[in-house]
């Protein structure tokens, strides 16, 4: 009777471990989104002890607002840091880097920006449509 109970417990533990491993290795990510997002540029300050600022420029063929917000949520974020993702229409000029001082794309790219996602130091999220028009 004890052997049978031990085998059942071992099977339950193994099944639980397999389920946790499957769940850990097959998480959804940015590549699973419908927007066909392509990261075109990335800038990050070198401050490793304080607030970290991450700025991304991303191209997308469509304006799927919910997908843009989800894409932004997938991007790395540090407690008390700021993450900004600037979305540009695919085929238009996209900056390869964004100024850390202004935290905005250069002037010649601003008209091409269709939205900006921001997660601030308090982890508050906002998606602003057409911020430069």
C-alpha positions in Angstrom: 0.0 0.0 0.0 2.8 2.4 0.8 4.6 1.7 -2.5 1.5 2.4 -4.5 0.9 5.7 -2.6 4.6 6.7 -3.1 4.3 6.0 -6.9 1.1 8.1 -7.1 2.8 11.0 -5.2 5.9 10.8 -7.4 3.7 10.9 -10.6 1.8 14.0 -9.2 5.0 15.8 -8.4 6.5 15.0 -11.9 3.3 16.1 -13.6 3.4 19.3 -11.6 7.0 20.0 -12.5 6.3 19.3 -16.2 3.4 21.7 -16.2 5.5 24.4 -14.5 8.3 23.9 -17.0 5.9 24.1 -19.9 4.4 27.3 -18.5 7.8 28.9 -17.9 9.3 28.1 -21.4 6.2 29.0 -23.5 5.3 32.5 -22.3 3.9 34.9 -24.9 6.2 37.6 -26.2 6.4 40.5 -28.5 6.9 38.2 -31.5 3.4 36.7 -30.9 1.6 40.1 -31.4 -0.4 40.9 -34.5 1.4 44.2 -35.1 4.5 42.8 -36.8 6.6 45.1 -34.7 10.3 45.6 -35.6 12.7 47.3 -33.2 14.7 49.9 -35.2 16.6 51.6 -32.5 17.4 51.6 -28.8 19.0 54.1 -26.4 19.7 53.6 -22.7 21.5 55.7 -20.2 24.5 54.2 -18.5 23.3 54.8 -14.9 23.2 51.4 -13.2 22.6 52.6 -9.7 19.7 55.0 -10.2 16.8 55.5 -12.5 17.4 53.8 -15.9 16.0 55.4 -19.0 15.2 53.2 -22.0 14.1 54.7 -25.3 13.0 52.5 -28.2 12.0 53.3 -31.8 9.7 50.6 -33.4 8.1 50.3 -36.8 4.7 48.7 -37.4 2.6 48.4 -40.5 -0.7 49.1 -38.7 -2.1 51.2 -35.8 -3.3 48.5 -33.5 -3.4 50.6 -30.3 -4.0 47.7 -27.9 -1.2 45.7 -29.5 1.1 48.7 -29.2 0.3 48.9 -25.4 0.9 45.2 -25.0 4.2 45.5 -26.9 5.3 48.3 -24.6 4.3 46.2 -21.6 6.7 43.4 -22.8 9.6 45.8 -22.9 12.1 45.7 -20.0 11.4 48.1 -17.2 13.3 48.9 -14.0 11.8 50.0 -10.7 11.9 53.9 -10.6 13.1 53.9 -14.3 11.3 55.1 -17.4 10.7 53.1 -20.5 9.4 54.9 -23.7 8.6 53.2 -27.0 8.0 55.5 -30.0 6.0 53.8 -32.8 6.5 54.7 -36.5 4.7 53.6 -39.6 6.5 50.9 -41.5 8.3 52.3 -44.5 8.7 55.8 -43.1 12.1 57.1 -41.8 12.8 55.7 -38.3 15.5 57.0 -35.9 18.1 54.4 -34.9 18.7 56.3 -31.6 16.7 58.8 -29.6 18.2 61.7 -27.6 18.6 61.0 -23.9 18.4 64.7 -23.2 15.1 65.5 -24.9 13.7 61.9 -24.7 12.1 62.6 -28.1 13.0 61.6 -31.6 14.9 64.1 -33.7 12.8 66.8 -35.4 13.0 65.2 -38.9 11.4 62.0 -37.5 8.6 63.5 -35.3 6.0 63.8 -38.1 6.4 60.0 -38.7 5.7 59.1 -35.1 2.2 57.6 -34.7 2.2 56.9 -31.0 4.3 56.8 -27.8 4.1 54.3 -25.0 5.5 55.3 -21.6 5.9 53.4 -18.4 7.1 55.9 -15.8 9.0 55.6 -12.5 5.7 54.7 -10.6 4.9 52.0 -13.3 2.0 54.0 -14.6 1.4 53.3 -18.2 0.1 55.6 -20.9 -0.2 55.4 -24.7 -0.4 58.7 -26.5 -1.6 58.7 -30.1 0.0 61.1 -32.5 2.0 63.1 -29.9 3.8 65.4 -32.3 1.0 66.7 -34.5 
